[in-house]
């Protein structure tokens, strides 16, 4: 039986929403193992001088619980 756990995380980028998503997943994978899925929950942006200055994403990351792995 597979058991999944979900974690809600938020990340940002000055380049784009896609860059924010990629960077957030890369950062989360540094401390989380067995990432299996991502759902984009929210996208927001900060506006300065009538232009987007920063992109924010909130993600639902799914990872598998592995009872057999070494601690």
N, C-alpha and C positions, 0 to 999 in steps of 0.2 A: 504494500500500500504506500502511495506517495502522500506526503503531507507537505503542504505549502504554507509559507508564512509571508505576510505582506507588510511592507514598510513604506510609509509616506515620506518622501524627501523633497526638498526644494533646492534648486540650483539657479545659477545665473550666468550670463555671458554679455559682453559688450558687442558681440558680432551678430548673433541671430538666435532664434528659438532652437533651431536644429543644433547649433553649437552648444547651447545650454543643456540640451538633452544628452548629447554625447559626453560632455564634460561631467555631468552629474552621474551618469552611469559609470564612467571610468573611475571617478572618485569613490563611489559606493563600492565598486568591485575591489577596491584596495582592502576593505575590511569585511566584506560579505562574500561568502563562497556560494556556489551553486545558483547564481542568478539565472532565472529562466524566462521571465517575461517582464515587460514594462507597459504600463498604461499611463497615458498622458491625461492628468486630471484637470490641469489648469495652465493657461499661458497668460502672462501679464507683461506689461512693458512700462518702463519709466520714460516720461517725455520731458525733455529739456529743450528750450528754444525751438519749439514746434517740430522736434525730431525725436525719434526713439533713441535713447541714450543707453538703455540697458534692458535686456530680455530676461524674464523669470519664468521658470517652469516648475510645476509641482507634479511629481511622478509617484505612481504606485509601483514599487518594485516587488516582484515575486521571487522568492528563492525557496529551494527545496530543503526540507529538514532531513538530515541523514543521521539516523541513530547509530549507524555502524562506523562512522568515521572516528579517527583517533582524536582525542581531546587535546 
